[in-house]
Amino acid sequence: VNMLKWWIGYADIDGFSVSAASQSSADFISVLSTQMRHYAKQLGKHNLFVVGELSPSKTPFAAQWLGGARSTGPLPRRLQDALDETCELYQDLSPPWSGLLAAYPAPEVDNIRAVASGAHEPHAFFGDADFGAAAMADRATLASHSDLQATLTSFESSSMPRLLSKLGGDATGDAWRVQVGLAWSFTWYGIPTILNGVEM
């Protein structure tokens, strides 16, 4: 955490994306996000952006990583201890959240990749009932526990094969597939996100 604080001050960083955030404990994410945002505020940065690669539909108790780390039942002891320890810090932030400000709409990413790869017909993106149900469940969690408009809309992820490499890497014949993914990313709700390497 102290190393990341140093980078905020040294390089004037405005935000962090935590890769594979669900593989870190919720209490660590809470301390990480709170400490960095509070330190940034002391430097005059009132809106340091801390988001993470976490899918509500694929992460049990995902709400514990997001926003105010709420739960329908008692929180794990380590998470509750972390919240108690940093309470004065995150209460001074806007929004007064301890967790990630936003996450990753995995069902929608999976579906746009399926359309771009040819596994699904284009109309399935809007017309498939199973997709619609999964997407709406994920979206409801993101909207109630984090900032939905700050969701990372990247069709590529470090945890899955690149779209072109998965299809054989024919950049001349298959580049349109990446364009489909980019069109979704730049027109969907959330923040357009391009994983390094896509530009090549």
N, C-alpha and C positions, 0 to 999 in steps of 0.2 A: 504494500500500500504506500509506504514512504517513497519507494522508487517511482511509482506512478505520480505521486504528488510532485516529485522533483521534475518530471517531464512536463507536467502541467505548467509549472512556473518557467522552466527553461525554454520550452518550445511553443508556448502559448497555445496549448492544445484545448480544443473546444468540446471534445467528447471522446468517449471510448465505446467500442463494441466488444463485448465479452464473448469470445468464441466458446461454444459448447458450455454455456453457463449452467445448464442443468446438471452437468457433471461436477460442479462445485456445490458445496453445501449452501443451503439458504442463509445460514447465519454468516458465512463468509461473504456472500454476495451483499448482504445487508450492511455489513461493516465496510466493505469495499466501496459501495455506492455512496453511503453516507459520508464517509471520511473524505472521499475525493470531491464530492459536491460541496461539502462544507469548506474544505481548503480552497477550492476554486472561488467560492464566494468571498473569502477573505482577500483574495487577489483582485476582486472586482468583477469576477465572472459569475453572474447570478443564474446562469442557465446552462451549466455544464451538463452535457448529454451523456447519460450512461444507459446503454441498452444491451441486450444480450440475446444470444442464439438459444432460444428456449421455446419449445412448442407446448402450449397448454394441453393439447390433446394427447401428447406423448410423454408428458411429465406428471407423475402423480403429485397431487397437492401443489400444482404449479403456482397458485396464488401466493404461496409463501415466498416465492422469489420476486414477485412483482409488487410494485407500488407500495402500499402500506402493509404488505405481508399479512393480509387477513386470512382467517380460517374459520370454518364452521364449528370447529372444536378447539380444544386447548392446543397451543403451539408447542412444538418440540422445545425441550428445556434450553438447549443451546441457542436456538433462534430467539426465544423469549429473553434469555440473558443478553444476547447481542442487542436486541431492541431496547432493553432497559438501559444498557450501557451507553447507547448512542442517542437516546431519546431527545436530550437537549439539543443535540446537533441537528437532527433531521426535522425537528419541530420548527427550527429557524430557517428551513429551506422552503422554496416554492417550486413545485408542490411539496408539502411536508411528508414525503415518502422516504422510507428507508431502502426499499428494493429497487429493482430495475425500472426505469421509466417506461420501457416498452420492450417488446419481444419479437417473435417471428411467427407468421401465419402458416404453419407447416401444411395443413390440408390444402390450402390454396396454392402453395408452391408446388406440392406434389401434383396437383391437377394441371397447372399450366405447363409443367414439365412433361406430363403425359400427353397433353395436346401437342406441344412442340415436337415431341419425339415421334408422334404418329400413333401412339398406343391408344389414344382416345380421339374420337371425332371432335372437331372444334365446338359443336353445339353442346357437347357434354359439359363444358366448363360452366355453363349456366343452367343446363337442363337436367343434369344427373342428380337424382334425389339423394343418393348416399353422400355425394360430394357436398351438396347443399347443406345437409344436416351437420356434417363434420365441420364445415367452414363456419356455419352459424354458431355452433357450440364454442369453437375456438375464439371467434370474434366476440362473443358475449363475455368470455372470460377476460380477454384483452381490454374490452371496453369498460368492464366493471372494476378491474384491478390495476389498470395502467392507462397510458395515453394511446388510444387506438390510432390517432392520426400520426403518431411517431413510430408506428410499427415498421420494421425493416422489410421492405418488399424486394427481396433479392431472389431471383430464380435459380441462383447457384449458391452452393454452400460448401464449406471445407469438409463437411461430413458426407458428401455424396460425389459420385463421379461427375466430371464436367459434361455438360449436355453434348457437345460435339465429340469428345473422346468416347463417350458411351455409344455414339452412333458410328464410330470409325474415324472421326476427325476429318471428314471431307469438307474443308473450309469453303471451297468454291460451290459445292452442291448443297451444303447443309447450313450455310450461314443464315439463311432465312429463319431457321429454327431459333437461333439466338436472338434475332430481331423480334420474333414473337414474344420471347421472354422479356426482352427490354421494353417492348410496347406495354406489356402488362405492368412491369415494374414502374414505369414512368406515368401511368394513367390510373393506377389503383390507389386506394386510400393508403396513407402511410408515406414513408420516405423512400424514394428510389435509391436502391443500393446496388452497386456494381462490385462484385467480388474481383480482386486483383487477377488479371490474366484474361478476363472477358474481352477487354479492348483489343487483344491480339487476334 
